[in-house]
Amino acid sequence: MSQAFKRYEFNSFIQQAIETLGFHEPTPIQEKMIPMIKKGQSAIGQSQTGTGKTHAYLLPLLDQLDLEKQEVQLVITAPTRELAKQIHHEVAKIIEHSTKDLLSKCFVGGTDKQRTIDKLKIQPQIVVGTPGRINDLVKEQALYVHTAHAIVIDEADLMLEMGFIEDVDQIAARMPEDLQILVFSATIPEKLKPFLKKYMENPQYAHIEPKQVQAENIEFVLVPRKSRSKIEVLNDILNSINPYIAIVFTNTKTKADEVADALLSKGLKVGRVHGGLAARERSRMMKQIRDLEYQYIVATDLAARGIDIPGVSHVINFELPSDLDFFVHRVGRTARAGHSGVAITIYEPTDEDALNQVEKKGITFSHREVRNGEWVELTERHKRSNRKKVENETDAKAKSLVRKPKKVKPGYKKKMQFKMDKIKKRERRINRRNND
């Protein structure tokens, strides 16, 4: 194991897991969070997806387990079933190295609750799951969380958005007063702060600034809607790219269904992922996606944060997210594990302000459209607004140089206009020479 991880003095089974997982250097969020968690401090970790935050809490928390006690010691909550299962899978890869039998259980909705209760005669040391199902099991007095020393609230802003904070609140209320609370989130919305204030007194705080989004292996493309429908533009894009897997992002479940249905009517085989799908339907859909049954997936931002879909070659923003931080999460679904990717955004004039904000994050777009099945380069998006700005400046300069005479005579306005036009022509010639 690298010296970088040795300094944390983890138990031998954690060290073996780190070696097996092939970790060499801690990520920035791990460097900040691991020492705080090892000290038993409550903390808030703010970082974007793909920064290694899952292991930032798993490694030190699993290191703290009392291997001799068969009781709940750690509770990890996640907003989606898929994310809970992913975390549980990572837990399993670590605890398999333990010489003692450590039991981790994943509790999510869409499964037989009574069967789960029947199997809880032995309490697991590690509980991972969605807040609703964990809270149900606690209320049924099947799961005993009062013995736990730590709780993790992963993707807390998404948890808030999906209405699960109340369940988390009820779970935490049944846990010890000296509970270690760890909150991980890409953003800290105002509405999350009352919960944090209620349970966390002077928490430690680690904020990892988002990496420069303009990754070398992601190509960013802007496509104007112009006078066509967005569905027609999207259909042309999908027919021209031949992706391994393309995710089309919309802002709402209703819009996701609308787009998916429209693409299906055009003969494309399209999957869909959003919070409105029934549990079994979503599980079946995720299996089909992982089995590569779908080349095209229409999704809400649930898929940008809560679900890992491997092999995404293209991300398409059918509409820009209302919270522009989600732009980063969306495009982060492609170009993973050293692969390259393309992020395409369909835009219209009302998106200009949002696009300017995205560009301030360090993104450089190319400007293109699909014509007759071929990609065509367009003029630079700011060219028209820049030209208008220059024209306005020229007009202002001409007006400032041509003064109204003190004594006006008939036809003075025409003479003034003639002089101003002459100045404008001269300024345009100068501008053209400077631009050549």
N, C-alpha and C positions, 0 to 999 in steps of 0.2 A: 504494500500500500504506500502511496506517496506520502512524503513528509508533511504535506499540506493538511492531510486528514489526521495524521498521527498526533498532532498537537491537541486534538480534542479528547484524546484518551478514552475512546469508546471501548465498550466490552468487546471481547474477542469475536463474538458472533456478528456484531455490527461491522467490525473491521473486515471480517471474511466477506460479508455481503457487499461492502464497498469495493473490494477487490473483484468480486464476481461481476458486479455491475459495471466495472471498468471506469469508475470515477477517479480522476487524477487531481483536479483542482476544484475547490469549492467555488460555486458561483457567487456573485456579489450578495444575493439575498441569503445564501447559506452562510457566508462569512459573517454577516450581521446578526442573523437569527440564532444560529446554533449556540454561541456562547450565552446568549440571554436565556434561551430555553433550558440549557443545562443548569443555569443558576436558579431555575424555578420561577423566573419572572413572567408575568403576563405581558404580551406584546402584540403589536399590530404590524404586519408586514404588507407593504404596498408595492406590488410589482406586476408587470404585465405577464401574460401567459408565456410559457416556454422558458422561464428563468430559473427553473429548478426549485421552486418553492415547496413542492410536495415533499421532497427529501430534506428540505430545510427544517421541516418539523418532524418527519418520520424518524430520521436518524437519532436525534437527541431524545425524543419521547420514548421510542422503543428501547433506547439505552437505559432509561430510568425505570423500566418495568421490574417489579419484584417477581422473579421467576418462580418463587415458591408459593405465591398466592393465587388461588383459582377464583378470582373475583374481577369484576370490571374495574380496570385501572385507567383506561384511556377511551374517550369518545371522540370520533371524527365525523363531523357532519358535512354534507355536500348537497348542493341544490338539485342535482339531477341523478337519476338512477345510474346513468352511464358513467358519470364522474365518480360516484361512490364505488362502482365496480372496478373502475381503473385504480382508484386509491387502494382498495382492498387487494387487488392484484399485486400492487407494489409492496404492500405490507407482507404478503405471502412470500415474495422473493427475498425479503430480509429475514423473516423469522424462521425460514426453513434451515437457516444456519445455526439456530439455537440448539444446544444440547438438551435443554429442557423442552417439554411439550408446551408451546405457546398456542393459544386458541384465539383466532380472529374470526369474527362473524360479520357478514354484510347484510344489513336489513334495509330493504327498499320496498316501495309500493308495487302493486301488480303481482305479488306473490301470495300464497296461501298463509294468512296470518295465524290461523289455528295450528297449522303444521309447524310454523316457526315457534309458537309458544310451547308446543309439546317438546320441541328439541332444546328448550332453554333450561332444562333441569341442571345442566352444567353451565355456569356463567362464563362467557369468554373474557379474556383479559383485555382484548381490543375490540371495540365496537365501531364499525364504519357503516354509514347509511344516510338516508334522507331523513330530515327532521320529523316529517309527518309519521313515518313508520316507527322510528325510534321512540317518539313520544307516545304513540299508541301502545307499544310494548311496555313502556314504563307505567302508563296508566293502568294497564291490565295486570300490573305487578308481576310481570314475567321477566322483566329486565331490571336489574338493580344498579342504578347509576350512582347511588349515594356513596359508593366506595371509590369512585373514580377521582384521580388527582388532577386530571387535565382534560380540557375539551378544545377541539379545533373547529373553527367555523371557517370553512374554505369557500372561496368565491362569495364573500359576504354581500357584496353589492348585488350580485345575481340572486342570492338568497332573499334579499329584501324585495327585489323586483318581482320575484315569484311568490311572495307572500308567506315565506317560511320563518320569518324572524320570530313570530309569536310562538311557534313550536319550539324553536331553539331556546327562547326565553323560558318556556315551561320546563324544558329538560334541565337547563342550568339552575333553575330555582330548586330542583331536587338534589343538587350536588353540594359538596362541602363549601363552607364559606371561604376557606383558603384555596379555592380552586384556581389552578393555572389556566388562564384563558388566552388562546392564540387565535387571532383573527387575520385572515389573509384575504386580500381584495385588490383588484386592479385600480379601483377608485373608492373613495370614501364619501358617499353621498351624505348630504345634510340629514336626511331621514334616518340614517344608520346611527348617527351620533347619540341619540337618547339611549339606545341599547348599550352602546359602548360605555357611556357615562354611568349607567346603572350597575354594570358588572366590573368595570375596569377602573380602578383607582390609580391614577398616574402610571398608565402603561408605558412600556418602552415602545419606541416607534422606529421602524426601519423603512425608509422609502428609497427604492431603487428607481432612478430615472429611466424612462423607456429608452431602449437602445435607438440609435438612429434608424428610422424606419426604412430609409433608402438602402436596403441591403443589396449587395452586389449581385446576388442571384435572384432578385425579384425585378421583373420589368413592369412598370406602371403605365397603363394606357388609359387615355380618356377618349370616350366615344360620344359625340353629340347626338341628342335625340332628333334635333331639327323638327320637321313638321310631321314626322312619322310617330306611330304608337311605340311605346317602349317594348312591348311584346315583339313587334316586328323587328326592331333593332336587336333585341336579345336573340331571337331566333336566327337572324343572319350571323350573329357572333358565334353562337353555338355550332352552327353548320360549317363555320369556316375554321374552327380551331382544332377539332379532333383531339379533345383532351384525354388524359388517362382517367382523371376524375375532375369534374368542374363543380364547384359549389356556387350557386346563385343565392346571394343574400337579399332578403327583404326585411322590412322593419316590423311587420305584424304577421300573425298566424293567418289572418284573412287574406292578406296580400300573397303570402306564400302559397296558399291553396289556389288562389286565382291564377298566379303565374304557372304553377305546376299543371293545373288543368288546361291552361291555354297551350302549353308546350306539348302536353299529351295529345291534344287535338291536332297538333301539327305532325304527329307521328313519332315524336321522341319518347324514349323510355326514361321516365323521370321518377326519382325517389323524392320523398319530402321528409324533413325533420323539423318539428316544432312542438311546443308544449301542449298543443291541442290534441295530439294523437293519444289514443288510449294506450295504457301500459304495454299490453301484448303487441299492439300494432307497432309501437315504437321499437320494441325489442326485435320484432320480426324485420322491421325496416333496417335497423342497424346491422343485423346479421346479413341481410341481402347486400347492403352497402359493402360490408367487409368481405363478402364473397364475390365482390366486383360484378354484381348483377346490374348495377346502375352506373352509367357514365356521367349522368347529370343528376345533381341533387339540389333541390330548392329548400332553403333553410332560413330560419330566423337566427338572431344572435345567440340563441341557445347553443348552436353548433360552433360558434366562434369561441366559446368559453368552456362549455360543459362536456363537449364530446370530442374525442380524438378520432379523426378519419384519416387513416394513412393513405399516402399516394395522391394527394390533391395537387394537380398540376396547374389548375386555373381557379382563381377566385373572381367572381363577377358581382359587383355591387349594382343590383337592379335599381336601388335607391341608396343614397348616402345615409348612414345612420344619424339619428337625431343627436346622439351623444358621439362626438367625433373620436373619442378615445376608442370606440368600438371599431373604427376604421383599422386601427393598429391590430386589434385582435382578429379581425376578419382576414386581413392579408397575411397574418401570421399562420394561417392554416396551410399555406403553400410554402414551397422552398424550405422544407424541413429536412433534417438529417443530411445536409449537404447537397440536396437536389435544387434545381432551379425552378422558378415558377413565374406565372404571369398574373397580375392583378388588374382587372379591367373595370372601369367605372363608367356607367351610362349617365350622362348629365344633361341638364337643361339650364336655361339662363338663370332661373331662381336658385341654382346651386352655386353660383359664382362665389358668394361670400364664404360658404363652407369649404369650397375647393381652395380658396386663398388661405384659409386656416390650416388645411391639410398640408399645403405646400410649405407653410412655416414650420411644419414638423420635419422638414428635410427631404420631402418627396419631390422628385422631378418627373413630370408626366410627359409621355409622347402623345401626340394628338392625331387620331386616326379614325377611319370609318370603313365599313365593309361595302364595296360596290361590286355587284355582279359576282359575289363569292370571293372577291379579292380584297386584301387590305390595302388602303390608300392613305398615304401621309397627307395631313391637312396643314394649313398655315397655323402658325403658333397662336394659341388661344387668346393671348393678351394683345395680339397685334391690332385688332379693331379698336379696343378700348384705348390702347396707346396712341393710335392715329387720331382718335377723337380728342384725346387730351392735348396733343400737339396742335390740332386745329383750334381748340378753345384758347390755348396760349397765344396762337397767332392772331386770333380775333382780338383778344385783350390787348396785345401789343399794338395792333393797328389802331384801335380806338384810343389808346393812350397817346399816340403820336399825332393823331389828327384832331386838332382842337376846333371847337365851334367858334366862328368869327364873332368878334364883339358886336359888329354891326352886320346883321344878316340882310342878304339881298335875295330876290327870287332865284330859286334854283340852287341855293347854298347846300341843301341836303344831298343833291346829286353830285356836287363837286366834292363834298366830304366823302361820299361813298366811293367815288372814283379814286380818290387818294388812298383810301383804306384798301380797296381792291389791289391797287398797285403795290402797296406794302406787303399784303398777303402773298401775292405772286412772288415777290422777291424772297420772302421768308420761306416759302415752299421750295423754291429753287435751292436755297441754302441748306434746308433740311435734307433734300434729296441728295445733294453733293456729300453731306456729312454721313448719310447712310450708305452711300455706295462704297 
